[in-house]
Amino acid sequence: MSPLLKFSPTYLPEKTAESFSKSRIQPFKLKDLVLPDYPPYLVSTTGITVEPTTLMINYVLIGDRNKPVILFLHGFMGSCEDFGEVINLLNKDFCCLSIDLPGHGKTEVKSDLDYYMPKLAVAIIQLLEQLSIPQCFLVGYSMGGRLALYLAIYFPQYFPKVILESASPGLKTKAERKKRIKQDLKLANKLETENFAFFLQQWYQNPLFTFFIKHPNYPQAIARRLNNNPHKLAKSLRYMGLGAQPCLWEQLEFIRVPILLIVGELDPKFVAINQKINSLSPLLEIEIVKLTGHNVHFEQPIKFSQLLIDFLTSNR
């Protein structure tokens, strides 16, 4: 293991963020991966080969390394602390790895193209290789769920079971992606020009977060988000927003690992999306959590943790 790579064998509460460690990604011998459907403002052609990434991924590794590992991927404006309450419920039985995605937390990005999903996926595989984790379970929320689905499709040998929370395979048509890219570019400009606290207030007026903002721990969640750099978040929107990501709908029938879809019943848009996803492969199953909105792990951490335990310890 590289001397730059460190982990803690015990649970780290949120207040010990200074103890989180950072991994410099080294070149990794992996077959060339072709990047599909780059947005036009990224490059002028498609079929670009992924080169070794120079990301500095901030991560925390919690629990006994001899136990099964779960990798957690947070959503937009989150950080490696976002699953803290869930990890606190799981770390006696699992070793939990949580990372800051590019543009978030303390992860450092050397090239703007390192934000793009296919290249980021390779960086995550590199991190697992450096941490000597040949396989792990994978959990992704919202934006992190889209990334988790990409990893499950293109790197199934690393992830024997996957949990997607309030996730989407992307937008099906070029027209939809183009429209969403324009929307995300406007939001990115607002992040760079408006007061960040005001932006957060406006962002959480989205009906997706109706129940999130009513949660008693909402102020603490906002405080964590304010630790992010709005200019880096803007780059995340430009390069890894819903319009910029590859569409994965056509790949769902080729899924080779069991996937649990988790959505809140009070989030009708994502209930519909995930019911459609669930119909496309026998390896998929869905759990609709009652009295819950978009952010299930935050709103119902005990229920969410039990769903993970039941799924990950089942024979399927």
VMD Tcl script that draws the C-alpha trace (Angstrom):
set ca {
  {0.00 0.00 0.00}
  {1.25 3.49 -0.82}
  {2.48 5.43 2.27}
  {0.12 8.24 1.21}
  {-2.86 5.99 1.82}
  {-4.21 5.85 5.36}
  {-7.31 4.60 7.06}
  {-8.76 4.52 10.54}
  {-9.86 1.19 12.04}
  {-12.52 2.84 14.18}
  {-15.60 4.99 13.63}
  {-14.87 8.66 12.99}
  {-17.70 11.03 13.99}
  {-18.33 14.08 11.82}
  {-16.44 16.42 14.14}
  {-13.18 14.60 13.40}
  {-13.15 15.69 9.77}
  {-9.52 16.71 10.16}
  {-8.71 13.01 10.56}
  {-10.01 12.21 7.09}
  {-7.19 11.13 4.83}
  {-6.36 11.77 1.21}
  {-5.31 9.38 -1.53}
  {-3.13 10.36 -4.47}
  {-4.26 8.21 -7.38}
  {-1.40 6.55 -9.25}
  {-1.50 5.30 -12.86}
  {-3.53 2.09 -13.06}
  {-3.19 -0.64 -15.67}
  {-6.71 -0.89 -17.04}
  {-7.92 -1.63 -20.56}
  {-8.74 1.52 -22.47}
  {-12.25 2.71 -21.77}
  {-14.14 4.69 -24.39}
  {-16.07 7.70 -23.12}
  {-19.56 7.86 -24.69}
  {-21.60 10.98 -25.41}
  {-19.41 13.84 -24.24}
  {-21.41 17.08 -24.10}
  {-20.37 19.42 -26.94}
  {-18.87 22.00 -24.60}
  {-16.45 19.41 -23.19}
  {-14.82 18.16 -26.40}
  {-15.55 18.24 -30.10}
  {-15.49 14.48 -30.73}
  {-16.54 11.23 -29.07}
  {-14.59 8.03 -28.49}
  {-11.91 9.55 -26.27}
  {-9.70 7.15 -24.31}
  {-9.43 7.55 -20.55}
  {-5.93 8.44 -19.38}
  {-4.63 7.86 -15.83}
  {-6.28 10.40 -13.56}
  {-4.54 12.84 -11.22}
  {-7.37 13.19 -8.72}
  {-6.60 13.52 -5.01}
  {-9.61 11.71 -3.54}
  {-10.43 12.53 0.07}
  {-11.86 9.53 1.87}
  {-12.55 8.01 5.27}
  {-12.39 4.28 5.99}
  {-14.24 3.21 9.11}
  {-14.35 -0.20 10.78}
  {-12.61 -3.56 10.72}
  {-10.84 -4.21 7.40}
  {-11.52 -7.93 7.85}
  {-15.26 -7.32 7.48}
  {-17.12 -6.71 4.19}
  {-16.50 -3.23 2.77}
  {-19.25 -0.83 1.68}
  {-18.36 2.14 -0.53}
  {-20.69 5.17 -0.15}
  {-21.13 7.83 -2.86}
  {-22.92 11.03 -1.81}
  {-25.19 13.33 -3.80}
  {-24.69 16.83 -5.20}
  {-23.41 19.34 -2.60}
  {-22.79 16.50 -0.15}
  {-19.53 15.08 1.21}
  {-18.04 11.94 2.73}
  {-19.79 12.89 5.98}
  {-23.31 12.60 4.53}
  {-23.78 8.91 5.35}
  {-22.36 9.37 8.86}
  {-25.49 8.32 10.73}
  {-25.96 5.25 8.53}
  {-22.29 4.32 8.88}
  {-22.59 4.62 12.64}
  {-25.34 1.98 12.50}
  {-23.40 -0.33 10.17}
  {-19.74 -0.12 11.15}
  {-19.88 -2.98 13.69}
  {-20.71 -5.41 10.89}
  {-19.13 -3.69 7.88}
  {-16.05 -1.66 7.03}
  {-17.35 1.59 5.52}
  {-15.49 3.62 2.88}
  {-16.87 7.08 2.10}
  {-15.34 9.54 -0.37}
  {-15.68 13.16 -1.43}
  {-16.66 13.26 -5.10}
  {-14.89 15.83 -7.34}
  {-16.00 19.38 -6.58}
  {-17.01 18.39 -3.06}
  {-15.33 18.31 0.33}
  {-11.54 18.03 0.29}
  {-11.05 16.10 -2.95}
  {-8.66 17.95 -5.29}
  {-9.08 17.97 -9.07}
  {-6.16 18.75 -11.39}
  {-8.07 18.61 -14.69}
  {-11.68 19.60 -15.41}
  {-12.15 16.34 -17.34}
  {-11.59 14.42 -14.08}
  {-15.14 15.48 -13.15}
  {-16.62 13.51 -16.02}
  {-18.29 10.25 -15.00}
  {-16.30 7.66 -17.00}
  {-12.97 9.09 -15.88}
  {-14.17 9.41 -12.29}
  {-15.29 5.77 -12.38}
  {-11.75 4.74 -13.32}
  {-10.37 6.86 -10.47}
  {-12.61 5.05 -7.98}
  {-11.41 1.67 -9.29}
  {-7.85 2.91 -8.87}
  {-8.59 3.88 -5.28}
  {-9.99 0.43 -4.50}
  {-6.89 -1.13 -6.04}
  {-4.61 1.04 -3.92}
  {-6.54 0.23 -0.76}
  {-6.29 -3.49 -1.59}
  {-10.07 -3.85 -1.79}
  {-10.71 -6.40 -4.57}
  {-14.49 -6.23 -4.07}
  {-16.94 -4.17 -2.05}
  {-20.63 -3.41 -1.81}
  {-21.65 -0.10 -3.36}
  {-24.20 2.49 -2.20}
  {-24.96 5.68 -4.13}
  {-27.44 8.49 -3.53}
  {-28.87 10.71 -6.31}
  {-25.81 11.96 -8.25}
  {-23.74 9.32 -6.44}
  {-26.39 6.78 -7.42}
  {-25.97 7.62 -11.09}
  {-22.22 7.07 -10.69}
  {-22.84 3.83 -8.77}
  {-25.02 2.53 -11.61}
  {-22.27 3.35 -14.12}
  {-19.76 1.44 -11.97}
  {-22.12 -1.52 -11.63}
  {-22.55 -1.73 -15.41}
  {-18.94 -1.25 -16.52}
  {-17.03 -2.69 -13.52}
  {-19.32 -5.42 -12.12}
  {-16.39 -7.59 -11.01}
  {-15.67 -5.08 -8.21}
  {-19.21 -4.78 -6.83}
  {-21.10 -8.00 -5.94}
  {-24.18 -6.04 -4.78}
  {-25.26 -2.44 -5.37}
  {-27.80 -0.12 -3.70}
  {-29.12 2.88 -5.64}
  {-31.01 5.51 -3.64}
  {-33.18 7.99 -5.57}
  {-31.07 7.46 -8.68}
  {-31.66 7.69 -12.42}
  {-30.02 6.09 -15.49}
  {-29.92 9.51 -17.15}
  {-31.90 11.22 -19.88}
  {-32.84 9.18 -22.94}
  {-32.68 11.71 -25.78}
  {-30.12 14.24 -26.97}
  {-32.81 16.93 -26.81}
  {-33.47 16.16 -23.14}
  {-29.76 16.17 -22.34}
  {-29.21 19.44 -24.21}
  {-32.07 21.09 -22.31}
  {-30.73 19.85 -18.97}
  {-27.18 20.98 -19.78}
  {-28.50 24.52 -20.36}
  {-30.32 24.40 -17.02}
  {-27.22 23.14 -15.21}
  {-25.03 25.82 -16.83}
  {-27.39 28.50 -15.50}
  {-27.24 26.97 -12.02}
  {-23.46 26.77 -12.24}
  {-23.31 30.46 -13.09}
  {-25.50 31.23 -10.08}
  {-23.18 29.23 -7.83}
  {-20.27 31.36 -9.01}
  {-22.02 34.73 -8.72}
  {-24.62 34.52 -5.93}
  {-24.28 34.22 -2.18}
  {-23.83 30.51 -1.49}
  {-26.19 30.44 1.52}
  {-28.88 32.09 -0.61}
  {-28.27 29.54 -3.39}
  {-28.74 26.68 -0.92}
  {-31.97 28.20 0.34}
  {-33.30 28.41 -3.22}
  {-32.04 24.93 -4.15}
  {-33.95 23.26 -1.35}
  {-37.20 24.89 -2.44}
  {-37.29 22.16 -5.08}
  {-40.27 19.84 -4.35}
  {-37.79 16.93 -4.22}
  {-36.61 18.23 -0.85}
  {-39.94 19.09 0.80}
  {-39.41 16.55 3.56}
  {-35.65 17.05 3.75}
  {-36.05 20.66 4.89}
  {-38.61 19.64 7.53}
  {-36.18 17.20 9.17}
  {-34.90 18.29 12.64}
  {-31.29 17.79 11.47}
  {-31.74 20.03 8.42}
  {-29.66 22.91 9.93}
  {-26.71 20.56 10.48}
  {-27.00 19.27 6.91}
  {-26.92 22.84 5.57}
  {-23.90 23.62 7.74}
  {-22.04 20.69 6.15}
  {-22.98 21.84 2.66}
  {-21.67 25.33 3.39}
  {-18.24 23.76 3.85}
  {-18.16 23.12 0.10}
  {-16.60 25.52 -2.39}
  {-19.36 26.91 -4.69}
  {-16.94 27.39 -7.59}
  {-15.96 23.72 -7.45}
  {-19.61 22.71 -7.16}
  {-20.27 24.70 -10.32}
  {-17.72 22.58 -12.16}
  {-19.40 19.45 -10.84}
  {-22.70 20.63 -12.34}
  {-21.09 21.43 -15.69}
  {-19.21 18.18 -16.06}
  {-21.20 15.64 -14.04}
  {-24.74 16.99 -14.08}
  {-27.63 14.87 -15.29}
  {-27.36 16.25 -18.83}
  {-23.62 15.59 -19.03}
  {-23.71 11.97 -17.86}
  {-23.94 9.08 -20.33}
  {-27.45 7.68 -20.77}
  {-27.53 4.18 -19.22}
  {-31.09 3.09 -20.01}
  {-30.04 0.75 -22.83}
  {-27.38 -0.88 -20.63}
  {-29.82 -1.89 -17.86}
  {-30.71 -5.19 -19.53}
  {-27.05 -6.21 -19.35}
  {-26.71 -5.76 -15.57}
  {-24.83 -8.70 -14.04}
  {-25.05 -7.98 -10.29}
  {-28.04 -7.71 -7.91}
  {-29.18 -4.12 -7.41}
  {-31.57 -2.78 -4.79}
  {-33.45 0.40 -5.73}
  {-34.54 2.53 -2.76}
  {-36.95 5.47 -3.14}
  {-39.27 7.41 -0.88}
  {-43.00 7.09 -1.54}
  {-43.37 10.89 -1.28}
  {-40.99 11.37 -4.23}
  {-43.35 10.41 -7.11}
  {-40.94 11.36 -9.91}
  {-38.25 8.96 -8.72}
  {-40.76 6.29 -7.73}
  {-41.89 6.23 -11.37}
  {-38.33 6.23 -12.73}
  {-37.26 3.38 -10.44}
  {-40.35 1.30 -11.11}
  {-39.45 1.51 -14.79}
  {-35.84 0.55 -14.04}
  {-37.03 -2.36 -11.92}
  {-38.97 -3.82 -14.85}
  {-35.90 -4.13 -17.06}
  {-33.85 -6.81 -15.30}
  {-34.54 -9.79 -13.02}
  {-31.48 -8.77 -10.96}
  {-33.24 -5.58 -9.81}
  {-35.58 -5.16 -6.87}
  {-37.23 -2.07 -5.43}
  {-38.10 -0.83 -1.94}
  {-40.44 2.16 -1.63}
  {-40.05 3.63 1.85}
  {-43.24 5.01 3.35}
  {-43.57 8.61 4.57}
  {-40.21 9.51 3.03}
  {-39.05 11.90 0.30}
  {-35.97 12.03 -1.93}
  {-33.21 11.72 0.68}
  {-34.12 8.41 2.32}
  {-30.86 7.82 4.21}
  {-31.13 11.25 5.86}
  {-34.85 11.16 6.59}
  {-35.01 7.50 7.71}
  {-31.46 6.34 8.60}
  {-32.58 3.36 10.72}
  {-34.94 2.04 8.04}
  {-32.35 2.68 5.33}
  {-29.65 0.82 7.30}
  {-31.94 -2.16 7.86}
  {-32.74 -2.34 4.14}
  {-29.00 -2.40 3.41}
  {-28.33 -5.13 5.97}
  {-31.21 -7.29 4.74}
  {-30.14 -6.97 1.10}
  {-26.40 -7.37 1.62}
  {-26.73 -10.41 3.89}
  {-29.33 -12.21 1.78}
  {-28.39 -15.19 -0.39}
  {-29.29 -13.39 -3.59}
}
mol new
graphics top color blue
foreach p $ca { graphics top sphere $p radius 0.5 }
foreach p [lrange $ca 0 end-1] q [lrange $ca 1 end] { graphics top cylinder $p $q radius 0.2 }
display resetview
